[in-house]
Amino acid sequence: MNQSIIFTDLQRWDSEAEQVVFPAQVMGANINCRVSVAHLSNFVGRKIECESQALAVFDEYRFDIEEKMEELIEREAFDENGEISW
């Protein structure tokens, strides 16, 4: 694990975008990371139908999702808003 990328235990649900949003700190800068319900569903192989399911799956697979986000951050795969989305 890259020690220059720090993930906190915070996350929130973006109902409009249907994404779990959580922060990463990279060399002192805060970056929003977003994972869509579609990616979560595909990742776990089952349909996610509501916010509580999305957050539960996110929590269960947090370490794996953080690894994916770390990989995207290291590749500098930022979107036009300076966020990382998967």
DAURRA-V794790 format. One record per run of one state. SS is the DSSP state (H for helix, E for strand, - for the rest). FROM is the first residue (numbers start at 1). LEN is the number of residues. If there is no record, write none. Layout:
BEGIN
ss: (SS:SS)
from: (FROM:FROM)
len: (LEN:LEN)
END
This chain:
BEGIN
ss: (-:E:-:E:-:E:-:E:H:-:H:-:H:-:E:-)
from: (1:5:8:12:15:19:27:29:37:45:51:61:62:75:84:86)
len: (4:3:4:3:4:8:2:8:8:6:10:1:13:9:2:1)
END
